[in-house]
Amino acid sequence: MSSNEIEFWRLPRVKAATGLSKTEIYRQVMEGRFPRPKKYPGSTMSYWLSTDVRQWQADLLARADERCL
């Protein structure tokens, strides 16, 4: 699978990929600092796009690198 492929990640996968707890993920979503989850049509189940989470990670690393300059 290429890094450009989009996957639908449920919360356990997002937690594993980021190292954040459920509480911290939703806190950052509410503060606008983490991608908002999407809903499956006709369902209450949520998911995140893998590309959104990966972009958040890249942005986080870029900000950390800027602080080190």
Residue pairs with C-beta under 8 A, 6 or more apart in sequence:
3 54
4 51
5 50
6 49
6 50
6 51
7 49
7 50
8 47
8 48
8 49
8 50
9 17
9 47
9 48
9 49
9 50
9 53
10 45
10 46
10 47
11 22
11 25
11 37
11 46
14 20
14 25
14 48
14 53
15 21
15 22
15 25
17 53
17 57
18 25
18 53
18 56
18 57
20 28
20 34
25 34
28 34
29 35
29 36
29 37
34 56
35 48
35 49
35 52
35 53
35 55
35 56
37 46
37 47
37 48
38 46
38 47
38 48
38 49
39 45
39 46
39 47
40 46
40 47
